[in-house]
Amino acid sequence: MGNQALLVGSVPLKSVEEVMRAFGGPLGPFLPAVPDGEVGERRSWVLRLSYQVFNGHEDLETIQRPARVNGVEQLMPTSREDVWRFRVKPGVERVRFGNPGYRLGYAKDAVNSYFVFKTLREKGEIPPGVRFQISMPMVNSVVRPLTFPEPQDLEKIRPGYEEAIAAELEAILEAIPHEDLAIQWDCAWEVAAVYDGIEGYPAEREIDTHVAPVGRLSKLIPEDVALGFHFCFGTFGGWPRFAPADLGRCVELVNAAVKATGRRVDWAHIPALDRLDDAFYAPLANLDVGDTRVYLGLVHSMDSFQQRLEIARRYLPDFGVAAYCGFGRTPPEELPKVLQDHLTAIKLAGK
């Protein structure tokens, strides 16, 4: 496997085959794993789960949905104010999800995408040794205050949703050869919460709140399956959803999450802003993740890439490069430039 670069996950092309040909081919030699692009409705990351999983659940009440446009229902919100919102119905103490292993859709999509991956690898279009990457949002990035605004509801829903992820994971592990597989936990709300928190939810600022499910779910992954993390400042409504003063709390969260897994962690992706000051990057010196490969999200604003690379290396001498997030909200016509930026970054970082 390569370790010079990482693809976070989403690529807004029409099919898995198109994604893997366009990005897996040119970047494959530099990557530990190739994602399937999270095509179709997964392009929206966690937003699709509102109408596919939560809306209509017999234990939940929909209290807000995206506004109609020209009288037509809308499934996808256009802003953070236009989102789906739910609450647990009175008398329900725990929300659980039926059809285990397939309710969330990750296992079904993974099996279909793996066939494409395997076929392209057999044809030599994806290099040998590169794994097939499945990116799954962690529990608290899905069951979060934005979607479930009544504080007492989070603990009624999170255990059942964690159970649903565990079932999806079991189905994936049964269907895909372990030596070909990489699981990546995506953590966006977790990062925002430990920095900013939110009024009425004091526990959300605590790192332990977010690493507890990481630990339980990661222990279900066998050692012969690769495991990675993507930490994010969020892109819904524009990048970044929030801009912290430095990477301090993010580094603390990364350290705790890696430790909580109780196993080898193959990579951790950490985002970076367009900052040229030492103060932002200095907390990288406090990373304590053993042999975990770190990828910094520096591949953007390429005019300043070299400067940001050099500053970051003062505090973390050895790391790979990546974008700040996936490309799901990037216009498809910009993808050739995105690809070229990655190739340029790999070359510059290797000097």
RAWOJO-V424811 format. One record per backbone hydrogen bond with DSSP energy under -0.5 kcal/mol. CO is the residue of the C=O (numbers start at 1). NH is the residue of the N-H. If there is no record, write none. Layout:
# RAWOJO-V424811
[[CO	NH] [CO	NH]]
This chain:
# RAWOJO-V424811
[[4	321] [5	32] [6	8] [6	323] [9	37] [10	327] [11	13] [15	19] [16	20] [17	21] [18	22] [19	23] [19	24] [20	25] [23	27] [24	28] [27	30] [27	31] [28	31] [30	4] [30	5] [31	2] [32	131] [34	133] [37	11] [39	42] [40	43] [41	44] [42	45] [44	47] [46	49] [47	50] [47	51] [48	52] [49	53] [49	54] [50	55] [54	57] [57	60] [59	89] [61	63] [61	87] [64	85] [66	74] [69	72] [72	69] [79	82] [85	63] [85	64] [87	61] [89	92] [91	93] [94	96] [99	102] [99	103] [105	109] [106	110] [107	111] [108	112] [109	113] [110	114] [111	115] [112	116] [113	117] [114	118] [115	119] [116	120] [117	121] [118	122] [119	123] [120	125] [120	126] [121	124] [127	130] [131	34] [131	133] [132	182] [133	36] [133	135] [134	136] [134	184] [136	186] [138	141] [138	142] [139	142] [139	143] [142	144] [144	147] [144	148] [147	86] [149	151] [150	153] [150	154] [151	154] [151	155] [153	156] [153	157] [154	157] [154	158] [156	95] [157	161] [158	162] [159	163] [160	164] [161	165] [162	166] [163	167] [164	168] [165	169] [166	170] [167	171] [168	172] [169	173] [170	174] [171	175] [172	176] [177	180] [178	181] [180	132] [181	226] [182	134] [183	228] [184	136] [184	186] [185	230] [186	138] [187	232] [188	192] [189	193] [190	194] [191	195] [192	196] [192	197] [193	197] [198	201] [201	204] [202	205] [203	206] [206	209] [206	210] [207	210] [207	211] [208	212] [210	214] [211	215] [212	216] [213	217] [214	218] [215	219] [217	220] [218	221] [220	222] [222	225] [226	183] [227	266] [227	267] [228	185] [229	269] [230	187] [233	241] [233	242] [234	240] [234	241] [235	238] [242	244] [247	251] [248	252] [249	253] [250	254] [251	255] [252	256] [253	257] [254	258] [255	259] [256	260] [257	261] [258	261] [258	262] [259	262] [264	266] [266	293] [267	229] [268	295] [269	231] [270	297] [273	275] [277	280] [277	281] [278	282] [280	247] [281	284] [282	285] [283	286] [284	287] [289	292] [293	268] [294	320] [295	270] [296	298] [296	322] [297	272] [298	300] [301	304] [302	305] [304	308] [305	309] [306	310] [307	311] [308	312] [309	313] [310	314] [311	314] [312	315] [312	316] [317	319] [320	296] [321	6] [322	299] [327	330] [331	334] [332	335] [334	338] [335	339] [336	340] [337	341] [338	342] [339	343] [340	344] [341	345] [342	346] [343	347] [344	348] [345	349] [346	350] [348	351]]
